[in-house]
Amino acid sequence: MLTRGSTTHSRAEFNNEVQSLGARLHGESGREQTSLGMTVFKNDISRAVKLLGDAVANTRLDAAELELLKQEVAADHASNHKDMKATTLENAHYNAYRDHMMGQPIKGDADQLASLTVNDLNTFKAANYYGDNLVVVGTGNISHEQFVDQVNNAFQSVSKTATGSAANMEKAIFVPALMFIRDDEMYNSNVSVFYDAPSAKHEDFAAFLLLKHMFGSYRIDQ
């Protein structure tokens, strides 16, 4: 919803701004973090930071846009089984954490999706999108000092601390269990192994991510 309209840009205006920059907009949502970024030319960094800051600081959570997004996510739910890797990882998370939030699908429970409201999103944003919980990163041939000033200006209206109470803060209990799922239409065997690892704020988290990307995913075709 962050790129579907703000108090200063409609969804169409936001998309037009991105296109006028010749930029690449990319985003990803996981169980523990969400990322939103843009790849632009050096001379357009200021405009890109301003757009991203506006999307985060001045988000306009529109009910009509939410209904459209719910339809898109529902379509994703219907086709989840076609992605064997994603299906394997979802089941592995459930097997490892069971009833905890960490064990639930990244895109939410399909049965609860229909009841999601703008108020729910506002509550979630207030509890999670605040200064101490945000990291803004710039890479490439940029001026550090100028980038810091641009970020401070673009994100200055974001509250430093949470303005709401976060849900699901109880510690996840790792369950060392095995799960076997049979699907006679699979052309490969899919195996996922989970183990305790550093959390997002742990000093070893970045090093662990490097190991994960180097060794964490294999595929053997029969």
Beta strands, then each sheet from edge to edge (+ up, - down):
strand 1: 24-29
strand 2: 34-39
sheet 1: 1+ 2-
end
